[in-house]
Amino acid sequence: MATVVNNPQPTTSNNGLGFLLGAILIIIFAMLFFVYVLPLMRSSMSASQAPQVNIPDKVDVNVKQK
């Protein structure tokens, strides 16, 4: 006599919970980026000052030869 094994169909309950959690995590990381990382990058760029150039009021362009 043959043995028949009836396996039930696998049930998938894909209700979009993974998508919702992923979207929430992306929103949280974006908020943390704007609150902490972006100001840190701005302050580090403004801390490096441009070189200071001093230009005299008058320049003597007369060349005296001996």
Secondary structure as GFF3:
##gff-version 3
##sequence-region A 1 66
A	DSSP	alpha_helix	17	32	.	.	.	ID=ss1
A	DSSP	pi_helix	33	37	.	.	.	ID=ss2
A	DSSP	alpha_helix	38	47	.	.	.	ID=ss3
###
